[in-house]
């Protein structure tokens, strides 16, 4: 037997069944790897949030949202566009038409481990951190309001059918539980007087606040043992004044920014903004108006950071662009997007982003 015949005799052939088996094993080995790669690249479908943050992902479109928005520009540019007559008369601000076209994130790259969330720019009118005052009205959606059926026994209700957002009820339950622990009384004297609307034309708090309609606000009062209802202030309820920020509540309107907001200071009026923001405001001594304004100096590459001891949160601003705005959000972490009702979005994200 020559050498060629021996080589042919020693060569093994793979049967059809063997070929099928090898192919199946190869596919079985490659499929999990491919699935893992796809999962790592895919943004999470649900963004649950930690305490003080209620993740809403993309805000739902509102039928009530206006077809036009007004974007606050650079002061000098705004003065040129609006103009002033020689007599000092201010021309009305020109509204910018919202065009349905996707635009790129202006002046910033998407940080590592982040993805771009496409936000309809009209959604700057929705969220917890809206600037709402005499010059900035609420034009967003109040959909999703609920009642106080999940309230605790640590506070009373002036009217039983008041409407509010569910996360505010949760925060109120925690705050009033702490209040009862430190107060020397068997029955609570804290009462929710009103929320989205005054309870009547003639009442303790007859004035409707500019931010009440958004559903994040409560007007608190005291209910005495004699059945009297008393308005809250720093003197008769110092605990609330000194501790509300620990549970995500701030005073929307204070005497310190009355000239800016055009609204008189209201000690009884609390807005829920979430613990991250209320703590940052408290630590830096900022009113809500000043805080919202200060965030514009903190893009995604230079956020505010706040830690509760176990988790660090990043807070940053993304300027709105006509049509659709690309908002950077973490790929696999909790986050919330809120409009500021002026010119952009404020993102609250778990972890250190951009630093």
VOGU-3710 file (C-alpha; in Angstrom, 3 decimals, decimal comma):
1> xxxxxxxxxx> 0,000/0,000/0,000  1,519/3,307/-1,068  1,550/6,553/0,948  -1,453/8,177/-0,852  -3,650/5,150/-0,226  -2,759/5,169/3,492  -3,669/8,896/3,776  -7,050/8,315/2,142  -7,695/5,357/4,433  -6,858/7,312/7,602
11> xxxxxxxxxx> -9,037/10,359/6,691  -12,284/10,445/8,679  -15,542/11,733/7,336  -18,280/13,529/9,378  -21,757/12,081/8,939  -24,773/14,285/8,250  -26,102/13,695/11,796  -22,740/14,728/13,217  -22,737/17,879/11,115  -26,210/18,830/12,412
21> xxxxxxxxxx> -25,114/18,187/16,008  -21,984/20,349/15,661  -24,044/23,203/14,095  -26,611/23,072/16,905  -23,888/23,188/19,567  -22,234/26,166/17,854  -25,510/28,133/17,725  -26,260/27,266/21,350  -22,868/28,634/22,378  -23,108/31,863/20,347
31> xxxxxxxxxx> -26,741/32,791/21,182  -26,243/33,604/24,915  -23,231/35,795/24,090  -25,210/37,682/21,447  -28,180/38,095/23,808  -25,891/39,439/26,539  -24,356/41,999/24,180  -27,815/43,177/23,068  -28,975/43,476/26,678  -25,956/45,567/27,662
41> xxxxxxxxxx> -26,580/47,986/24,795  -30,308/48,306/25,419  -31,535/51,087/27,769  -33,730/49,829/30,592  -37,446/49,708/29,836  -38,368/50,622/33,408  -36,552/53,110/35,588  -37,565/52,540/39,212  -36,359/55,173/41,632  -34,952/55,414/45,126
51> xxxxxxxxxx> -36,399/57,423/47,998  -37,080/60,985/47,017  -36,964/60,166/43,291  -39,973/58,946/41,364  -38,752/57,872/37,954  -41,231/58,679/35,222  -39,071/57,914/32,202  -40,592/59,915/29,356  -43,441/62,186/30,328  -46,634/61,368/28,474
61> xxxxxxxxxx> -47,754/63,738/25,765  -50,395/66,212/26,868  -53,335/67,222/24,725  -53,334/70,474/26,671  -49,718/71,294/25,839  -49,359/74,467/23,769  -48,250/74,341/20,144  -45,701/77,056/20,859  -43,235/77,627/23,665  -41,191/80,579/24,815
71> xxxxxxxxxx> -37,518/79,879/25,346  -35,542/82,221/27,603  -32,444/83,269/25,684  -29,260/85,020/26,711  -30,232/88,352/28,350  -28,387/90,420/25,764  -29,871/88,447/22,870  -33,314/88,623/24,439  -32,995/92,390/24,728  -32,031/92,613/21,043
81> xxxxxxxxxx> -34,898/90,356/19,945  -37,565/91,895/22,179  -36,122/95,398/21,864  -36,966/98,517/23,773  -38,335/101,777/22,484  -36,621/105,025/23,290  -39,244/105,581/25,949  -38,256/102,303/27,623  -41,411/100,435/26,593  -40,746/96,692/26,338
91> xxxxxxxxxx> -41,927/94,856/23,258  -43,661/91,505/23,826  -41,501/88,395/23,787  -41,751/86,526/20,498  -42,914/82,921/20,753  -40,757/80,282/19,091  -42,649/77,754/17,007  -41,961/74,170/18,011  -40,938/72,273/14,897  -41,192/68,493/14,877
101> xxxxxxxxxx> -37,609/67,751/13,896  -34,976/65,805/15,781  -32,035/67,922/16,866  -28,678/66,982/18,338  -27,563/67,609/21,892  -26,096/71,129/21,713  -22,462/71,525/22,641  -22,006/68,290/24,591  -21,210/64,667/23,901  -23,120/61,827/25,529
111> xxxxxxxxxx> -21,042/60,728/28,552  -19,857/57,162/28,932  -22,545/54,731/30,132  -25,294/57,167/29,118  -27,827/57,122/26,305  -29,801/59,931/24,660  -33,471/60,070/25,613  -35,556/61,787/22,947  -37,800/64,328/24,697  -40,509/66,375/23,034
121> xxxxxxxxxx> -39,421/69,894/23,855  -42,978/70,840/24,869  -42,420/68,602/27,905  -40,417/71,395/29,563  -43,854/72,261/31,002  -44,097/69,003/32,998  -42,285/67,780/36,100  -41,504/68,591/39,721  -38,960/71,350/39,144  -41,024/73,820/37,162
131> xxxxxxxxxx> -40,518/77,536/37,646  -44,067/78,654/38,403  -44,761/82,231/39,419  -46,373/85,413/38,213  -44,430/85,302/34,934  -44,332/81,533/34,366  -47,724/79,828/34,385  -48,423/76,113/34,487  -49,328/74,791/31,018  -48,412/71,136/31,501
141> xxxxxxxxxx> -50,538/68,088/32,205  -52,199/67,412/35,554  -53,106/63,869/34,505  -52,432/61,108/37,017  -53,720/62,855/40,131  -55,196/60,659/42,850  -56,944/61,043/46,197  -55,688/60,574/49,764  -57,018/57,043/50,209  -53,488/55,857/51,071
151> xxxxxxxxxx> -52,902/58,523/53,736  -51,788/57,626/57,246  -53,530/58,570/60,498  -50,823/61,087/61,373  -52,589/64,016/59,698  -56,143/65,170/59,090  -57,973/66,305/55,966  -59,983/69,529/55,660  -61,825/68,080/52,659  -61,830/64,375/51,850
161> xxxxxxxxxx> -61,842/64,544/48,052  -58,680/66,600/47,532  -56,510/65,591/44,578  -52,736/65,094/44,644  -49,950/62,990/43,133  -49,407/59,656/44,833  -45,728/60,271/45,655  -46,733/63,339/47,662  -49,025/61,214/49,834  -46,163/58,781/50,480
171> xxxxxxxxxx> -43,841/61,620/51,501  -46,517/63,205/53,705  -47,034/59,886/55,494  -43,318/59,709/56,326  -43,016/63,340/57,371  -46,074/63,345/59,633  -45,028/60,042/61,226  -41,771/61,720/62,283  -43,732/64,749/63,502  -45,905/62,584/65,746
181> xxxxxxxxxx> -42,862/60,828/67,215  -41,368/64,076/68,499  -44,583/65,937/69,401  -46,007/65,568/72,892  -49,584/64,842/71,889  -51,827/61,818/71,514  -53,679/63,077/68,463  -52,218/64,934/65,504  -52,951/68,597/64,973  -51,575/68,693/61,409
191> xxxxxxxxxx> -54,158/69,044/58,669  -54,014/69,222/54,877  -56,216/72,201/54,111  -56,071/72,328/50,298  -54,060/71,063/47,322  -54,811/71,956/43,699  -57,629/74,433/44,411  -58,812/76,603/47,332  -61,524/74,723/49,235  -63,969/77,639/48,892
201> xxxxxxxxxx> -64,171/81,310/47,954  -63,927/82,375/51,591  -61,413/80,262/53,469  -58,199/80,279/55,458  -56,072/80,244/52,303  -58,218/81,810/49,556  -55,360/82,580/47,162  -54,529/79,961/44,556  -50,770/79,584/44,203  -49,222/79,459/40,691
211> xxxxxxxxxx> -47,816/75,949/41,216  -50,862/74,323/42,860  -52,382/72,972/39,647  -49,349/70,760/38,958  -50,414/68,444/41,795  -47,242/68,491/43,924  -48,388/71,053/46,530  -50,156/70,916/49,880  -51,414/73,753/52,056  -51,012/72,767/55,713
221> xxxxxxxxxx> -52,814/74,101/58,786  -53,254/73,283/62,481  -56,421/71,844/63,996  -56,718/72,639/67,696  -58,333/70,578/70,445  -61,131/73,174/70,502  -61,910/72,544/66,860  -60,309/75,735/65,546  -58,319/75,847/62,302  -55,171/77,991/62,416
231> xxxxxxxxxx> -52,837/78,957/59,604  -49,301/77,588/59,886  -46,284/79,839/60,378  -42,762/79,494/61,761  -43,845/80,410/65,270  -46,719/77,979/65,791  -45,145/75,065/63,891  -41,340/75,396/63,905  -40,838/71,650/63,405  -42,348/71,777/59,942
241> xxxxxxxxxx> -40,230/74,785/59,007  -37,035/73,065/60,152  -37,639/69,517/58,948  -39,826/69,466/55,836  -36,752/69,371/53,584  -35,767/65,988/55,072  -38,790/64,488/53,348  -38,586/66,221/49,985  -40,738/69,309/50,697  -39,789/72,949/50,209
251> xxxxxxxxxx> -41,579/76,264/50,431  -42,368/77,373/46,914  -42,661/81,037/47,828  -40,695/82,878/50,494  -40,217/86,495/51,458  -36,621/86,222/50,169  -37,710/85,884/46,532  -41,017/87,727/46,609  -39,725/90,370/44,211  -38,676/87,652/41,754
261> xxxxxxxxxx> -41,801/85,485/41,883  -44,365/88,187/42,464  -45,938/85,942/45,116  -46,010/86,757/48,812  -44,170/84,403/51,151  -46,398/81,501/52,218  -45,230/79,389/55,157  -48,216/77,049/54,830  -47,608/76,187/51,179  -45,291/73,227/50,564
271> xxxxxxxxxx> -44,207/71,709/47,266  -42,804/68,212/46,920  -39,625/68,267/44,803  -37,957/65,080/46,081  -35,341/64,619/48,758  -32,301/65,152/46,515  -33,439/68,646/45,554  -34,835/69,683/48,920  -31,573/68,669/50,607  -29,433/70,502/48,047
281> xxxxxxxxxx> -31,560/73,621/48,481  -31,277/73,411/52,261  -27,521/72,795/52,281  -26,857/75,683/49,907  -29,409/78,060/51,397  -31,274/78,517/48,119  -34,914/79,279/47,470  -36,642/77,126/44,866  -36,411/79,868/42,255  -32,690/80,396/42,890
291> xxxxxxxxxx> -32,047/76,649/42,878  -33,754/76,073/39,523  -31,760/78,967/38,087  -28,473/77,673/39,537  -28,863/74,267/37,850  -28,505/75,890/34,428  -24,804/76,342/35,258  -24,420/72,579/35,673  -24,488/70,626/32,382  -24,130/66,851/32,240
301> xxxxxxxxxx> -20,340/67,255/32,251  -20,430/69,182/35,548  -23,450/68,127/37,629  -24,480/68,883/41,165  -23,699/65,863/43,360  -25,575/64,853/46,476  -25,185/61,710/48,588  -27,524/60,284/51,199  -24,657/58,260/52,684  -25,174/55,203/50,529
311> xxxxxxxxxx> -26,107/56,532/47,090  -24,772/59,481/45,116  -27,095/61,412/42,822  -26,205/63,701/39,908  -28,344/66,711/39,004  -27,743/68,453/35,683  -29,359/70,703/33,100  -29,972/70,102/29,396  -31,002/73,132/27,298  -34,087/72,618/25,157
321> xxxxxxxxxx> -33,942/72,754/21,384  -36,896/73,306/19,067  -38,706/70,102/18,229  -36,994/67,238/20,042  -34,226/67,459/22,618  -31,694/64,694/23,255  -31,418/64,316/27,035  -28,510/62,187/28,333  -29,624/59,646/30,952  -27,737/56,752/32,604
331> xxxxxxxxxx> -27,848/53,457/30,716  -28,589/51,181/33,665  -29,495/53,362/36,660  -32,428/55,241/38,167  -33,231/58,670/36,802  -35,958/61,304/36,504  -36,441/64,026/33,904  -38,280/67,253/34,725  -38,823/70,338/32,664  -38,007/73,703/34,238
341> xxxxxxxxxx> -40,886/75,521/32,463  -38,446/78,021/30,992  -35,828/76,700/28,607  -34,730/73,147/29,354  -34,757/69,913/31,317  -33,362/68,956/34,711  -32,176/65,374/35,144  -31,749/63,627/38,485  -29,691/60,469/37,986  -28,300/57,804/40,270
351> xxxxx> -24,506/57,674/40,368  -21,748/60,113/39,452  -22,222/61,199/35,860  -19,914/63,394/33,852  -17,389/64,033/36,634
//
